[in-house]
C-alpha cells in the first residue's frame, strides 16, 4: 500500500469516493456502524480533508488512527481517531436531528460527522485546549464545507457555558475524571459519552443522569490520548527496564519501586488457571474483571526489545494487566498458540520473593471470570458522597470531582 500523499484534483476525489464507500462497507462488516444515518454520514464526509499529509489509503483505512500532533516531548496529543472507534461512539451517542452537541477534543472529522447527523436544525460545538489543533480543525472544517460547526479554544474542564445546554456531550480524549461542567451543561435526559480511564483501562462509557448520579448504559473498549489541562492526571510509573518496560498505575501502589525493579532478576514463576478461551474469542471483559477485583493493579507496558531480552514474557499494545506486592509483580499470560489448537489457557507470570502468592492471587481471580457475559455497572456520584449511599460491594475509585462505583450484578461477592 502506498503512503505517498495524493495531490487534490478530480482523479483524487473519485478515488476518495471509492475508498470512502469501501470504508463504510468494512465498518458494516465490523459491526461498528449502527444505523443507516451513521453510515450515510461516513459516506458523505470527506475524511481525507481532515488528514493532511496522509495517503488516501491511510485516511480511509477503517482501523487506522491518523497521528496529527505531538508535543515538545514527543508525546502524542492529537489524532484523527480510527473510523471504527468513531462509528462505535456515534452509535453509543444515539445522535438525532436537531440535537445540540458538545464535542470535547477537536480533530474536525468527528465534528463534521456530528454536523451531518444533527442536520441544519441542530448545532455542533467542538472545544480543544491546543491553539494549533483548533486552528487546524477550523481550516479543515471550512475546506470540507462544515464551517457551521463552532470551534472553541478553551480548557474543556469548564465546558462551553455560552453554548449550553447540550443534548449530548461526546468526549474524544481519555478522561480520568468527569468535570461537573459536563453534567451541569447537559440538558434534561441528555447523554454523556466519555472514554473513561478505570485503573489504566479505557472504556467508552454511555452515561445518563439518574437523580444526583450518572449511571452507565453500556461501554465499549477504546483507547484515546489523555486529556490535558485542569483534568489531566499523572500516572505513577515503575520502570523495569529503562524505557523498554514499565508498569503504569493510576494510583500509587503499595509497593517499593526499587524492590519491584529488582524482582526482574528473579526466576519467572508460572501459574495456570485452567480457564480457557477459544481462538478468536474476546476477553476484554476479563481485563476489567481483574482491574475491579485486585488491589495494586496496573498495566505492564513493554516494547519488543524487552521481550527479546527476556525481561518480560510478552507485550500487548494497550498494556498487560499486572499487580504488584512489596517487591514482586505478576501479570496476565496466555498459553502459546500451536497448530490445530482450538483454545488457549490464561495464566500468570510472576517475579520476586512473593511471586507464588501473587501469581495465585491473580489466577484465583481469573478462575471466577464467567467468560465475558457479565457487564459491569458504572455509576458516578459527586465527590463527598457518603459511603453508605454507594452501591454495596462496589469498587470505589475516588476522583477529584466524582466517586466512581463499579459493581458486577450478581457477582459482587466474588471480589477479592
QUILIN-V92256 format. One record per backbone hydrogen bond with DSSP energy under -0.5 kcal/mol. NH is the residue of the N-H (numbers start at 1). CO is the residue of the C=O. If there is no record, write none. Layout:
NH	CO
NH	CO
This chain:
7	5
13	9
14	10
15	11
16	12
17	13
18	14
19	15
20	16
21	17
22	18
23	19
24	20
25	21
26	22
27	23
28	24
29	25
30	26
31	27
31	28
32	27
33	27
34	32
35	33
39	35
40	36
41	37
42	38
43	39
44	40
44	41
45	41
47	45
49	46
50	47
51	48
54	51
59	55
60	56
61	58
62	60
64	61
66	80
67	65
68	78
69	78
71	75
74	71
77	69
78	69
80	66
81	79
83	61
84	62
85	82
86	82
87	83
88	84
89	85
90	86
91	87
92	88
93	89
94	90
95	90
98	118
99	96
101	99
101	123
102	168
103	101
103	125
104	170
105	103
105	127
107	105
112	108
113	109
114	110
115	111
116	112
117	113
118	114
119	115
122	119
123	99
125	101
126	150
127	103
128	152
131	129
134	130
135	131
136	132
137	133
138	134
139	135
140	136
141	137
142	138
143	139
144	140
145	142
146	141
149	146
150	124
151	149
152	126
152	150
154	128
154	152
156	154
158	155
159	156
163	160
164	160
164	161
165	185
166	185
167	100
168	100
169	191
170	102
170	168
171	169
171	193
172	104
174	225
175	195
179	177
181	157
182	179
183	179
183	180
184	180
185	181
186	183
187	166
190	187
191	167
192	207
193	169
194	192
194	205
196	194
196	203
197	175
198	196
198	201
199	197
201	198
203	196
204	220
205	194
205	203
206	218
207	192
207	205
208	215
209	190
210	213
213	210
214	380
215	208
216	378
217	206
217	218
220	204
222	202
227	174
231	228
232	229
235	233
236	249
238	247
239	237
240	245
241	242
241	245
244	241
246	301
247	238
248	246
248	299
249	236
255	253
256	326
257	255
260	256
261	257
262	258
263	259
264	261
265	262
266	263
269	350
271	348
273	346
277	344
279	342
281	278
286	283
287	283
288	284
289	285
290	286
291	287
292	288
293	290
294	290
298	322
299	248
300	320
301	246
301	299
302	300
303	244
306	303
307	303
308	304
309	305
310	307
311	306
312	306
319	316
320	300
322	298
323	330
324	296
325	328
329	351
330	323
331	349
332	321
333	347
335	345
341	338
344	277
346	275
347	333
348	271
349	331
350	269
351	329
355	352
358	354
359	355
360	356
361	357
362	358
363	359
364	360
365	361
366	362
367	363
368	364
368	365
369	366
377	407
378	376
379	377
379	405
380	214
381	379
381	403
383	401
385	382
389	386
390	386
390	387
394	391
395	406
396	394
397	395
397	404
398	396
399	402
403	381
404	397
404	402
405	379
405	403
406	395
406	404
407	377
409	375
409	407
411	408
412	408
414	411
415	412
416	293
